[in-house]
Structures are given as C-alpha cells and as structure tokens.
Amino acid sequence: MSVKERIRFWFDDLTTPMGKAVDIAIVVLIVVACISAVLDTYVTEPAASKYLNLLDHVITVLFIIEYGLRLWVAENRVRHIFKLYSIIDILAILPGVLFARQAHFAVLRMLRVLRILRLIRFLETRDFFFGTITSVHLYVARVLFTLVTIPFISAGLIYYAEQSQAADAQIHTFFDAFYYSVVALTTVGFGDIVPVTTAGRVVTILMIAAGILFIPWQVKDLIAHFVSTRDKLYYRCAKCGLDYHDRDAKYCKQCGTSLETT
C-alpha cells in the first residue's frame, strides 16, 4: 500500500487504531474550535482574546493541512473540491485565514460556527470510534445532531448580526442568542428576547425554515426505519452487517450469507 493509499485509508477508516486516532483528533479539533468561537463572544480582556486568536490560528493551520491531504489523496480532485464535505471544510478554514476584528470582516467571524457541520462526516455510517452501532442508533444520533446544530449555528449568526450600537439591542451574549434560537425554533415565542437588526431577523427566518425542512426529514427516516423493521428480528449479519431479517430468513438477503452460521 502506497503512502497516498494509506493516508486515504486512515481518513476513511474507523476500525484500526490509527484510523480511529486520526478521526478522534479531527473531532477534538472541531469541538475545540466551536468552544473557542463561543468563548470569544464572552472574552473582553485583550490577553485572553490574544490566546483565543492564537488557538484559532493553530486550528486553522491544522484544518488546512487536513484539507490538503484529503485533496492530495483524492482519486478525482476536481470532483472532491465540489463535494459537500469539501465545501464545509473550506467554510471551516476561511474564517481563520481571513480572521480579523474589523467590522467589515464580521461575516467571516460568523462563519466560525459552521465548523460544527464538519461532524456530519462522522454520521454517514454506523462505524463509530467505539465500534459499530445499530441503524436505529445512527438515526437517533442524526436527529440529535440536527436538533443541536440548527440552534447552535443560528445562535452564532444571530449574535454577530446583533452586535450593533442599537440602543434597543437585546442579544449581548452567545447564550442570549442560543436561548432565543431555541425559543423561536420550538415556536414557544416568549418575546423577552428578539433580534432588532435586519440581519438577525433574516437569520431567524432561515433558522425556522431549516428546522421545518431538516428536523421532520430526520424524524421521518427514524419512523420509517421502525415501520420497516417492526415485523423483523434483530440479528446482525457477520459479513455485511445487515441488522434486521425476516423471521423465517435462513440467508441474509443483502449478501446471501447463511444466518444459521453467523
């Protein structure tokens, strides 16, 4: 196996120790980057802000190295550039590359919350760091991820949008924005905190639209899974990993392996 093939394998693998180490390191970087973006909304001391900026630059460099390696090992580089995951990777890198505190770069600071979307890559299959999960657990994980991601991203975008000198501004911290996002997304509508800028209101509209589109879609997949497997037995095929089979099945309908010997 060549160096390029080995690196490609490590990026895609979640079963070998090295593959797990690479993916766990990427997940840790994503989580740290998201926490750093949230902490930056609270920090006012120049020294603390300097350290957070340095951390963001380090994470950005590591993201760039990862993206470069993924592009280098890709079988079709042009196609790789336009894949959804690659576009998300670029959005995760862009704020750090052009990071600045000037007002006209505020939109780039807003994009840092999109880094959480990089975790979508790890919800594609049932292979996780600790082993293989069932199909229903994967669907539940996707639903929970969607429920957390939409208000998190919306909170970050709304927070930066509301950082104006308006006397009636009501969103001053990331928690204020997250609280408002959850209340708006669940249609509770207390009205105690609302965005006052046009940008904040536009983000609210997009957030509700995303909630209407993606949350029912994920829940639909979960319900469809329950309906399709309610009359079947859970018995994992040792060869292909298919979880559910007809009660009288003797062979896996996906790979043909005998279920009596698996």
Backbone as CSV, one residue per row, in Angstrom:
resi,resn,N_x,N_y,N_z,CA_x,CA_y,CA_z,C_x,C_y,C_z
1,MET,0.847,-1.198,0.000,0.000,0.000,0.000,0.884,1.250,0.000
2,SER,0.655,2.151,-0.960,1.451,3.370,-1.062,1.090,4.341,0.062
3,VAL,1.927,5.379,0.207,1.681,6.386,1.243,0.333,7.056,1.017
4,LYS,0.033,7.389,-0.233,-1.232,8.040,-0.561,-2.424,7.142,-0.213
5,GLU,-2.336,5.890,-0.555,-3.423,4.951,-0.252,-3.579,4.760,1.251
6,ARG,-2.454,4.749,1.972,-2.507,4.567,3.419,-3.190,5.763,4.094
7,ILE,-2.847,6.972,3.658,-3.459,8.171,4.231,-4.951,8.207,3.916
8,ARG,-5.313,7.864,2.674,-6.727,7.805,2.299,-7.477,6.810,3.176
9,PHE,-6.851,5.672,3.431,-7.459,4.645,4.275,-7.669,5.168,5.696
10,TRP,-6.688,5.870,6.234,-6.801,6.391,7.598,-7.937,7.405,7.717
11,PHE,-8.145,8.218,6.681,-9.227,9.194,6.725,-10.599,8.518,6.712
12,ASP,-10.695,7.386,6.026,-11.982,6.710,5.870,-12.224,5.620,6.913
13,ASP,-11.173,5.188,7.590,-11.262,4.022,8.475,-11.620,4.407,9.901
14,LEU,-12.477,3.589,10.511,-12.824,3.775,11.916,-12.691,2.467,12.691
15,THR,-11.894,1.557,12.159,-11.749,0.257,12.809,-10.332,0.013,13.329
16,THR,-9.327,0.499,12.615,-7.948,0.301,13.059,-7.546,1.394,14.052
17,PRO,-6.564,1.140,14.913,-6.138,2.144,15.896,-5.711,3.467,15.256
18,MET,-4.967,3.414,14.153,-4.513,4.644,13.506,-5.684,5.401,12.891
19,GLY,-6.608,4.672,12.257,-7.783,5.316,11.682,-8.618,5.999,12.753
20,LYS,-8.799,5.329,13.889,-9.545,5.915,14.998,-8.832,7.145,15.549
21,ALA,-7.501,7.057,15.685,-6.729,8.178,16.227,-6.860,9.414,15.348
22,VAL,-6.786,9.228,14.023,-6.903,10.350,13.093,-8.276,11.007,13.204
23,ASP,-9.322,10.197,13.207,-10.682,10.747,13.248,-11.010,11.363,14.611
24,ILE,-10.523,10.755,15.682,-10.743,11.336,17.013,-10.044,12.680,17.121
25,ALA,-8.839,12.772,16.569,-8.119,14.049,16.585,-8.889,15.127,15.824
26,ILE,-9.486,14.753,14.698,-10.271,15.713,13.907,-11.499,16.157,14.688
27,VAL,-12.185,15.206,15.333,-13.370,15.540,16.126,-13.004,16.481,17.273
28,VAL,-11.891,16.198,17.952,-11.449,17.054,19.056,-11.174,18.466,18.559
29,LEU,-10.522,18.586,17.411,-10.239,19.906,16.838,-11.536,20.657,16.534
30,ILE,-12.518,19.962,15.990,-13.796,20.598,15.659,-14.484,21.093,16.919
31,VAL,-14.513,20.247,17.946,-15.166,20.617,19.208,-14.455,21.806,19.858
32,VAL,-13.124,21.761,19.887,-12.351,22.861,20.463,-12.586,24.148,19.679
33,ALA,-12.649,24.046,18.362,-12.888,25.229,17.523,-14.254,25.845,17.835
34,CYS,-15.267,25.000,18.027,-16.608,25.503,18.339,-16.646,26.146,19.721
35,ILE,-15.992,25.505,20.692,-15.943,26.077,22.045,-15.197,27.407,22.032
36,SER,-14.111,27.468,21.265,-13.341,28.708,21.161,-14.183,29.833,20.574
37,ALA,-14.996,29.501,19.562,-15.860,30.522,18.947,-16.877,31.056,19.947
38,VAL,-17.394,30.177,20.806,-18.361,30.601,21.829,-17.667,31.452,22.886
39,LEU,-16.500,30.997,23.368,-15.775,31.739,24.401,-15.382,33.128,23.918
40,ASP,-15.111,33.250,22.643,-14.704,34.545,22.088,-15.795,35.595,22.218
41,THR,-17.044,35.156,22.341,-18.152,36.110,22.487,-18.246,36.652,23.910
42,TYR,-17.531,36.017,24.839,-17.577,36.454,26.240,-16.312,37.181,26.677
43,VAL,-15.200,36.875,26.017,-13.912,37.428,26.431,-13.815,38.909,26.084
44,THR,-13.383,39.694,27.057,-13.196,41.135,26.848,-11.755,41.573,27.111
45,GLU,-11.011,40.748,27.852,-9.627,41.099,28.165,-8.734,40.845,26.944
46,PRO,-7.874,41.795,26.606,-7.001,41.641,25.428,-6.103,40.403,25.500
47,ALA,-5.580,40.079,26.680,-4.677,38.934,26.813,-5.400,37.636,26.497
48,ALA,-6.591,37.457,27.068,-7.373,36.239,26.821,-7.790,36.161,25.358
49,SER,-8.170,37.307,24.802,-8.561,37.344,23.395,-7.393,36.968,22.489
50,LYS,-6.190,37.375,22.877,-4.994,37.053,22.102,-4.764,35.551,22.064
51,TYR,-4.938,34.881,23.214,-4.742,33.432,23.270,-5.800,32.702,22.452
52,LEU,-7.025,33.189,22.500,-8.084,32.561,21.706,-7.812,32.719,20.218
53,ASN,-7.308,33.893,19.829,-6.967,34.114,18.421,-5.826,33.194,17.983
54,LEU,-4.840,33.013,18.877,-3.725,32.118,18.570,-4.220,30.684,18.418
55,LEU,-5.114,30.261,19.314,-5.691,28.918,19.228,-6.444,28.751,17.920
56,ASP,-7.180,29.778,17.527,-7.935,29.705,16.277,-7.012,29.574,15.079
57,HIS,-5.883,30.284,15.106,-4.914,30.199,14.005,-4.297,28.804,13.924
58,VAL,-3.973,28.220,15.086,-3.396,26.873,15.115,-4.383,25.863,14.543
59,ILE,-5.634,25.962,14.975,-6.665,25.050,14.481,-6.850,25.225,12.974
60,THR,-6.814,26.463,12.514,-6.966,26.725,11.081,-5.843,26.084,10.283
61,VAL,-4.619,26.189,10.781,-3.471,25.576,10.098,-3.654,24.065,10.015
62,LEU,-4.107,23.450,11.103,-4.329,22.003,11.110,-5.458,21.621,10.156
63,PHE,-6.509,22.451,10.090,-7.590,22.204,9.133,-7.078,22.291,7.695
64,ILE,-6.191,23.258,7.444,-5.629,23.419,6.099,-4.792,22.202,5.725
65,ILE,-3.979,21.723,6.675,-3.165,20.534,6.422,-4.062,19.329,6.118
66,GLU,-5.127,19.182,6.914,-6.057,18.067,6.680,-6.706,18.174,5.313
67,TYR,-7.181,19.382,4.966,-7.830,19.564,3.666,-6.851,19.275,2.534
68,GLY,-5.605,19.747,2.685,-4.600,19.497,1.660,-4.317,18.018,1.475
69,LEU,-4.265,17.273,2.573,-4.026,15.835,2.485,-5.211,15.125,1.841
70,ARG,-6.434,15.536,2.224,-7.622,14.920,1.616,-7.653,15.187,0.113
71,LEU,-7.278,16.393,-0.282,-7.256,16.728,-1.705,-6.166,15.938,-2.421
72,TRP,-5.021,15.771,-1.775,-3.895,15.065,-2.388,-4.210,13.586,-2.616
73,VAL,-4.914,12.962,-1.669,-5.175,11.519,-1.780,-6.467,11.222,-2.539
74,ALA,-7.229,12.271,-2.896,-8.495,12.050,-3.595,-8.250,11.432,-4.967
75,GLU,-9.091,10.480,-5.336,-8.955,9.830,-6.640,-9.321,10.782,-7.776
76,ASN,-10.319,11.640,-7.533,-10.706,12.651,-8.515,-10.727,13.996,-7.796
77,ARG,-9.689,14.780,-7.960,-9.534,16.007,-7.185,-10.564,17.061,-7.542
78,VAL,-10.916,17.170,-8.802,-11.921,18.159,-9.208,-13.266,17.829,-8.568
79,ARG,-13.640,16.567,-8.624,-14.895,16.148,-8.003,-14.840,16.329,-6.491
80,HIS,-13.678,16.082,-5.910,-13.516,16.219,-4.462,-13.746,17.663,-4.016
81,ILE,-13.261,18.613,-4.790,-13.390,20.026,-4.426,-14.851,20.441,-4.295
82,PHE,-15.711,19.871,-5.135,-17.110,20.286,-5.160,-18.026,19.367,-4.339
83,LYS,-17.445,18.419,-3.612,-18.249,17.586,-2.728,-18.724,18.409,-1.536
84,LEU,-19.865,18.029,-0.961,-20.429,18.769,0.172,-19.435,18.863,1.317
85,TYR,-18.781,17.749,1.650,-17.829,17.749,2.757,-16.675,18.709,2.503
86,SER,-16.211,18.794,1.264,-15.102,19.690,0.931,-15.518,21.152,1.047
87,ILE,-16.733,21.448,0.633,-17.234,22.822,0.754,-17.336,23.213,2.225
88,ILE,-17.817,22.291,3.066,-17.893,22.547,4.502,-16.493,22.752,5.078
89,ASP,-15.523,21.961,4.602,-14.140,22.118,5.057,-13.606,23.508,4.713
90,ILE,-13.923,23.988,3.515,-13.476,25.326,3.104,-14.107,26.393,3.996
91,LEU,-15.389,26.244,4.304,-16.072,27.198,5.177,-15.471,27.190,6.578
92,ALA,-14.925,26.042,6.998,-14.288,25.956,8.307,-12.920,26.629,8.310
93,ILE,-12.266,26.647,7.150,-10.931,27.222,7.053,-10.980,28.729,6.815
94,LEU,-11.924,29.178,6.010,-11.981,30.573,5.564,-11.954,31.599,6.696
95,PRO,-12.749,31.434,7.775,-12.728,32.452,8.839,-11.358,32.605,9.488
96,GLY,-10.623,31.494,9.637,-9.307,31.574,10.256,-8.276,32.217,9.343
97,VAL,-8.394,31.962,8.039,-7.446,32.535,7.083,-7.617,34.051,6.985
98,LEU,-8.847,34.512,6.973,-9.133,35.943,6.817,-9.615,36.570,8.112
99,PHE,-9.257,35.928,9.231,-9.763,36.362,10.523,-9.256,37.767,10.879
100,ALA,-10.169,38.610,11.319,-9.809,39.962,11.768,-10.947,40.501,12.614
101,ARG,-10.668,41.502,13.391,-11.693,42.070,14.263,-12.366,43.301,13.657
102,GLN,-11.955,43.702,12.471,-12.592,44.839,11.835,-14.046,44.527,11.529
103,ALA,-14.866,45.533,11.559,-16.313,45.343,11.374,-16.631,44.715,10.028
104,HIS,-15.864,45.077,8.985,-16.202,44.557,7.664,-15.811,43.097,7.501
105,PHE,-15.162,42.514,8.523,-14.863,41.092,8.494,-15.771,40.326,9.460
106,ALA,-16.796,40.965,9.961,-17.691,40.314,10.919,-18.339,39.075,10.313
107,VAL,-18.642,39.136,9.028,-19.272,37.989,8.376,-18.363,36.770,8.412
108,LEU,-17.043,36.995,8.353,-16.107,35.871,8.424,-16.073,35.274,9.825
109,ARG,-16.185,36.120,10.841,-16.244,35.624,12.220,-17.513,34.808,12.443
110,MET,-18.585,35.225,11.789,-19.843,34.492,11.901,-19.702,33.067,11.373
111,LEU,-18.892,32.904,10.340,-18.771,31.598,9.692,-18.090,30.556,10.574
112,ARG,-17.449,30.977,11.659,-16.753,30.017,12.505,-17.712,28.993,13.116
113,VAL,-18.958,29.368,13.348,-19.909,28.426,13.943,-20.270,27.303,12.969
114,LEU,-19.991,27.517,11.674,-20.286,26.477,10.688,-19.330,25.295,10.803
115,ARG,-18.293,25.440,11.607,-17.337,24.346,11.768,-17.988,23.103,12.380
116,ILE,-19.064,23.296,13.115,-19.744,22.143,13.707,-20.288,21.213,12.621
117,LEU,-20.545,21.747,11.429,-21.066,20.925,10.333,-20.056,19.872,9.880
118,ARG,-18.793,20.049,10.224,-17.779,19.069,9.831,-18.038,17.708,10.501
119,LEU,-18.820,17.716,11.577,-19.131,16.456,12.261,-20.097,15.587,11.458
120,ILE,-20.732,16.157,10.433,-21.659,15.386,9.602,-20.955,14.181,8.987
121,ARG,-19.683,14.355,8.663,-18.910,13.277,8.030,-18.919,12.007,8.878
122,PHE,-18.996,12.160,10.197,-18.922,11.005,11.094,-20.294,10.393,11.375
123,LEU,-21.325,10.944,10.756,-22.669,10.385,10.900,-23.137,9.717,9.609
124,GLU,-22.191,9.456,8.742,-22.536,8.873,7.448,-22.735,7.353,7.542
125,THR,-21.933,6.702,8.369,-22.024,5.249,8.509,-22.236,4.878,9.969
126,ARG,-22.436,3.596,10.212,-22.662,3.101,11.566,-21.375,2.813,12.315
127,ASP,-20.242,3.017,11.660,-18.947,2.786,12.305,-18.558,3.997,13.142
128,PHE,-18.441,3.787,14.457,-18.020,4.849,15.362,-16.710,4.441,16.024
129,PHE,-16.136,5.346,16.792,-14.832,5.106,17.386,-14.837,3.909,18.338
130,PHE,-15.962,3.670,18.970,-16.044,2.595,19.966,-16.626,1.320,19.385
131,GLY,-16.919,1.293,18.103,-17.473,0.107,17.472,-18.590,0.466,16.505
132,THR,-19.314,-0.541,16.067,-20.418,-0.354,15.127,-21.734,-0.285,15.877
133,ILE,-22.524,0.740,15.580,-23.815,0.907,16.240,-24.917,0.380,15.324
134,THR,-26.120,0.238,15.864,-27.248,-0.238,15.068,-27.792,0.896,14.206
135,SER,-28.603,0.536,13.247,-29.190,1.529,12.348,-30.056,2.531,13.107
136,VAL,-30.835,2.041,14.075,-31.723,2.934,14.819,-30.914,3.929,15.643
137,HIS,-29.792,3.493,16.191,-28.943,4.412,16.949,-28.345,5.481,16.041
138,LEU,-28.024,5.104,14.806,-27.489,6.084,13.864,-28.549,7.130,13.522
139,TYR,-29.782,6.691,13.304,-30.861,7.637,13.014,-31.107,8.568,14.196
140,VAL,-31.073,8.028,15.400,-31.262,8.859,16.598,-30.131,9.870,16.723
141,ALA,-28.898,9.435,16.451,-27.750,10.345,16.517,-27.900,11.482,15.510
142,ARG,-28.406,11.179,14.330,-28.603,12.218,13.315,-29.672,13.214,13.746
143,VAL,-30.749,12.711,14.356,-31.810,13.602,14.830,-31.264,14.532,15.915
144,LEU,-30.537,13.968,16.891,-29.979,14.773,17.979,-28.979,15.794,17.457
145,PHE,-28.161,15.382,16.488,-27.186,16.304,15.907,-27.898,17.473,15.223
146,THR,-28.966,17.177,14.515,-29.730,18.229,13.837,-30.359,19.187,14.841
147,LEU,-30.901,18.627,15.935,-31.550,19.449,16.958,-30.564,20.384,17.650
148,VAL,-29.304,19.961,17.751,-28.285,20.793,18.393,-27.666,21.772,17.396
149,THR,-27.423,21.305,16.192,-26.685,22.100,15.202,-27.451,23.326,14.731
150,ILE,-28.735,23.167,14.447,-29.511,24.300,13.913,-29.533,25.480,14.886
151,PRO,-29.901,25.288,16.166,-29.872,26.442,17.077,-28.463,26.944,17.370
152,PHE,-27.452,26.050,17.349,-26.076,26.484,17.614,-25.588,27.423,16.510
153,ILE,-25.750,26.992,15.262,-25.322,27.835,14.146,-26.126,29.128,14.110
154,SER,-27.423,29.013,14.317,-28.282,30.201,14.302,-27.884,31.173,15.406
155,ALA,-27.555,30.634,16.582,-27.155,31.494,17.703,-25.896,32.279,17.362
156,GLY,-24.915,31.590,16.756,-23.689,32.284,16.388,-23.926,33.372,15.357
157,LEU,-24.719,33.058,14.336,-25.003,34.043,13.287,-25.801,35.226,13.833
158,ILE,-26.797,34.926,14.673,-27.621,35.996,15.242,-26.795,36.864,16.189
159,TYR,-25.926,36.232,16.985,-25.104,37.007,17.925,-24.267,38.047,17.184
160,TYR,-23.551,37.608,16.142,-22.704,38.549,15.408,-23.543,39.573,14.643
161,ALA,-24.712,39.164,14.177,-25.583,40.101,13.462,-26.106,41.197,14.382
162,GLU,-26.286,40.852,15.658,-26.866,41.799,16.622,-25.824,42.658,17.327
163,GLN,-24.546,42.496,16.974,-23.510,43.305,17.615,-23.457,44.689,16.979
164,SER,-24.500,45.460,17.247,-24.583,46.825,16.714,-24.669,47.803,17.884
165,GLN,-24.714,49.039,17.559,-24.805,50.079,18.590,-26.248,50.491,18.854
166,ALA,-27.177,49.679,18.397,-28.591,49.994,18.599,-28.907,50.026,20.088
167,ALA,-29.592,51.045,20.519,-29.908,51.208,21.940,-30.846,50.121,22.444
168,ASP,-31.634,49.557,21.538,-32.606,48.548,21.953,-32.112,47.119,21.709
169,ALA,-30.808,46.944,21.481,-30.262,45.601,21.267,-30.497,44.742,22.511
170,GLN,-30.976,43.522,22.318,-31.322,42.645,23.434,-30.419,41.416,23.532
171,ILE,-29.654,41.123,22.511,-28.785,39.947,22.498,-27.347,40.405,22.705
172,HIS,-26.805,40.078,23.890,-25.474,40.548,24.252,-24.468,39.420,24.416
173,THR,-24.919,38.187,24.578,-24.019,37.047,24.738,-24.463,35.913,23.823
174,PHE,-23.576,34.932,23.691,-23.930,33.768,22.874,-25.112,33.029,23.488
175,PHE,-25.178,32.979,24.821,-26.297,32.286,25.468,-27.610,32.993,25.175
176,ASP,-27.609,34.321,25.163,-28.826,35.058,24.795,-29.295,34.623,23.403
177,ALA,-28.351,34.531,22.477,-28.699,34.158,21.109,-29.163,32.701,21.045
178,PHE,-28.497,31.818,21.798,-28.887,30.408,21.787,-30.265,30.226,22.413
179,TYR,-30.517,30.933,23.514,-31.833,30.886,24.171,-32.920,31.338,23.206
180,TYR,-32.667,32.461,22.518,-33.652,32.953,21.556,-33.870,31.950,20.431
181,SER,-32.778,31.330,19.935,-32.888,30.377,18.829,-33.749,29.181,19.215
182,VAL,-33.536,28.650,20.419,-34.333,27.504,20.877,-35.799,27.896,21.027
183,VAL,-36.047,29.060,21.625,-37.430,29.518,21.821,-38.122,29.736,20.476
184,ALA,-37.418,30.350,19.532,-38.016,30.607,18.217,-38.221,29.311,17.440
185,LEU,-37.228,28.403,17.527,-37.305,27.160,16.764,-38.429,26.262,17.272
186,THR,-38.692,26.299,18.566,-39.766,25.480,19.141,-41.115,26.192,19.091
187,THR,-41.142,27.375,18.499,-42.362,28.191,18.332,-43.017,28.548,19.657
188,VAL,-42.233,28.556,20.753,-42.784,28.992,22.036,-43.043,30.485,22.018
189,GLY,-42.036,31.237,21.555,-42.219,32.664,21.345,-42.516,33.471,22.591
190,PHE,-41.627,33.419,23.594,-41.843,34.218,24.804,-41.808,35.712,24.504
191,GLY,-40.934,36.121,23.605,-40.845,37.529,23.234,-39.991,38.374,24.142
192,ASP,-39.331,37.744,25.134,-38.492,38.520,26.046,-37.171,38.924,25.399
193,ILE,-36.710,38.130,24.421,-35.508,38.467,23.666,-35.822,38.314,22.179
194,VAL,-35.562,39.348,21.408,-35.811,39.302,19.961,-34.702,40.058,19.243
195,PRO,-34.366,39.669,18.021,-33.369,40.426,17.249,-33.955,41.740,16.772
196,VAL,-33.114,42.760,16.727,-33.593,44.078,16.300,-32.998,44.486,14.962
197,THR,-32.009,43.733,14.483,-31.396,44.065,13.197,-32.055,43.263,12.077
198,THR,-31.942,43.782,10.885,-32.490,43.076,9.723,-31.773,41.749,9.513
199,ALA,-30.449,41.756,9.688,-29.679,40.522,9.518,-30.108,39.465,10.519
200,GLY,-30.333,39.871,11.767,-30.779,38.930,12.791,-32.127,38.332,12.459
201,ARG,-33.007,39.119,11.913,-34.343,38.627,11.550,-34.271,37.699,10.330
202,VAL,-33.369,38.005,9.408,-33.190,37.127,8.247,-32.669,35.769,8.701
203,VAL,-31.709,35.763,9.633,-31.190,34.505,10.166,-32.302,33.721,10.848
204,THR,-33.189,34.414,11.558,-34.313,33.750,12.223,-35.203,33.046,11.208
205,ILE,-35.490,33.729,10.110,-36.325,33.130,9.063,-35.651,31.879,8.498
206,LEU,-34.354,31.981,8.226,-33.611,30.838,7.679,-33.544,29.698,8.694
207,MET,-33.398,30.039,9.981,-33.340,29.021,11.025,-34.647,28.243,11.107
208,ILE,-35.765,28.948,11.106,-37.060,28.276,11.173,-37.298,27.428,9.925
209,ALA,-36.905,27.960,8.769,-37.043,27.187,7.530,-36.201,25.913,7.589
210,ALA,-34.964,26.022,8.119,-34.098,24.845,8.255,-34.710,23.840,9.222
211,GLY,-35.305,24.345,10.305,-35.941,23.446,11.268,-37.123,22.712,10.662
212,ILE,-37.914,23.425,9.886,-39.075,22.813,9.228,-38.640,21.771,8.206
213,LEU,-37.511,22.019,7.555,-37.048,21.117,6.499,-36.300,19.899,7.048
214,PHE,-35.303,20.137,7.894,-34.386,19.059,8.265,-34.860,18.203,9.435
215,ILE,-35.493,18.800,10.447,-35.897,18.007,11.608,-36.963,16.976,11.238
216,PRO,-38.053,17.347,10.554,-39.023,16.313,10.139,-38.415,15.282,9.196
217,TRP,-37.480,15.707,8.371,-36.823,14.778,7.445,-36.070,13.701,8.223
218,GLN,-35.315,14.115,9.243,-34.574,13.147,10.043,-35.519,12.258,10.854
219,VAL,-36.556,12.860,11.420,-37.520,12.076,12.198,-38.260,11.097,11.295
220,LYS,-38.548,11.518,10.063,-39.220,10.634,9.097,-38.395,9.385,8.842
221,ASP,-37.090,9.560,8.669,-36.210,8.416,8.437,-36.223,7.468,9.637
222,LEU,-36.257,8.028,10.831,-36.283,7.205,12.041,-37.585,6.417,12.124
223,ILE,-38.710,7.093,11.872,-40.004,6.415,11.915,-40.098,5.354,10.828
224,ALA,-39.606,5.679,9.621,-39.635,4.718,8.518,-38.822,3.477,8.868
225,HIS,-37.737,3.671,9.587,-36.919,2.527,9.997,-37.700,1.632,10.960
226,PHE,-38.382,2.243,11.916,-39.177,1.459,12.866,-40.285,0.694,12.145
227,VAL,-40.939,1.349,11.185,-42.030,0.707,10.453,-41.514,-0.464,9.620
228,SER,-40.369,-0.277,8.969,-39.837,-1.316,8.079,-39.262,-2.505,8.847
229,THR,-38.955,-2.321,10.128,-38.330,-3.408,10.897,-39.215,-3.961,12.007
230,ARG,-40.450,-3.501,12.109,-41.288,-3.916,13.230,-41.642,-5.400,13.181
231,ASP,-41.687,-5.982,11.989,-42.018,-7.405,11.853,-40.786,-8.266,11.611
232,LYS,-39.618,-7.699,11.852,-38.382,-8.435,11.608,-37.622,-8.657,12.915
233,LEU,-36.674,-9.575,12.855,-35.850,-9.880,14.013,-34.497,-9.195,13.883
234,TYR,-33.990,-8.727,15.014,-32.667,-8.125,15.007,-31.633,-9.237,15.106
235,TYR,-30.857,-9.391,14.042,-29.792,-10.403,14.012,-28.731,-9.903,13.053
236,ARG,-27.611,-9.462,13.574,-26.588,-8.826,12.748,-25.830,-9.845,11.913
237,CYS,-25.817,-9.628,10.597,-25.051,-10.483,9.692,-23.567,-10.204,9.885
238,ALA,-22.812,-11.270,10.104,-21.391,-11.103,10.380,-20.604,-10.607,9.167
239,LYS,-21.136,-10.804,7.977,-20.389,-10.439,6.764,-20.672,-9.015,6.305
240,CYS,-21.950,-8.671,6.137,-22.285,-7.350,5.593,-22.813,-6.379,6.648
241,GLY,-23.184,-6.895,7.834,-23.638,-6.029,8.907,-25.110,-5.677,8.881
242,LEU,-25.897,-6.280,7.988,-27.335,-6.012,7.953,-27.949,-6.442,9.276
243,ASP,-28.736,-5.548,9.880,-29.230,-5.788,11.237,-30.510,-6.608,11.308
244,TYR,-31.456,-6.312,10.417,-32.789,-6.906,10.538,-33.084,-7.864,9.391
245,HIS,-33.730,-8.975,9.728,-34.053,-10.010,8.747,-35.467,-10.529,9.009
246,ASP,-36.077,-11.081,7.966,-37.390,-11.694,8.127,-37.294,-12.828,9.146
247,ARG,-38.397,-13.062,9.842,-38.381,-14.042,10.923,-38.035,-15.450,10.439
248,ASP,-38.399,-15.771,9.197,-38.122,-17.112,8.687,-36.897,-17.158,7.767
249,ALA,-36.115,-16.064,7.733,-34.962,-15.996,6.830,-33.850,-16.926,7.295
250,LYS,-33.276,-17.647,6.352,-32.136,-18.508,6.629,-30.842,-17.939,6.043
251,TYR,-31.012,-16.999,5.085,-29.859,-16.374,4.452,-30.046,-14.851,4.459
252,CYS,-28.957,-14.140,4.544,-29.008,-12.680,4.500,-29.424,-12.248,3.099
253,LYS,-30.460,-11.446,3.002,-30.956,-11.038,1.684,-30.039,-10.019,1.015
254,GLN,-29.080,-9.488,1.756,-28.177,-8.499,1.174,-26.907,-9.134,0.599
255,CYS,-26.370,-10.147,1.306,-25.108,-10.757,0.833,-25.208,-12.265,0.639
256,GLY,-26.322,-12.869,1.076,-26.511,-14.297,0.881,-25.839,-15.205,1.901
257,THR,-25.225,-14.618,2.921,-24.563,-15.418,3.951,-25.586,-16.161,4.798
258,SER,-25.279,-17.393,5.140,-26.179,-18.178,5.976,-26.278,-17.566,7.367
259,LEU,-27.511,-17.295,7.793,-27.726,-16.700,9.106,-27.608,-17.737,10.219
260,GLU,-27.651,-18.986,9.870,-27.572,-20.050,10.858,-26.141,-20.265,11.330
261,THR,-25.199,-19.739,10.560,-23.791,-19.951,10.930,-23.090,-18.661,11.326
262,THR,-23.813,-17.503,11.268,-23.192,-16.227,11.607,-23.327,-15.955,13.092
